[in-house]
Amino acid sequence: MPFPKQNARAFTRANIEGISPGQNGCYGLFVNQGGWVYVGKGDIRTRLMEHLRGDNPDITRAGPTHYVDVITPDMDAEEKRLIVELQPSCNKKVG
């Protein structure tokens, strides 16, 4: 199972600012009907804002429209599992 069942949220500043700081886990960016773009880990709010601001040109070019996330204490293992399962286009390596 990729991410827990949830409603995907639009990849917008307003939605990201609604996330409480300090929530650590994994997140996935995707293009609606177009596939997975990127899976990452860390402070979810901080990392998503960095991506929205264009910190990774590959992610910016792919134009993600939505994201999902999961809070987890074992971010490394969860990120690796998600990358292997989802094969996002902008992840260069696993882990």
PyMOL commands that set and color helices and strands:
alter all, ss='L'
color gray80, all
select helices_A, chain A and resi 13-17+44-52+57-62+75-86
alter helices_A, ss='H'
color red, helices_A
select strands_A, chain A and resi 9-10+24-31+35-43+66-71
alter strands_A, ss='S'
color yellow, strands_A
deselect
rebuild
show_as cartoon
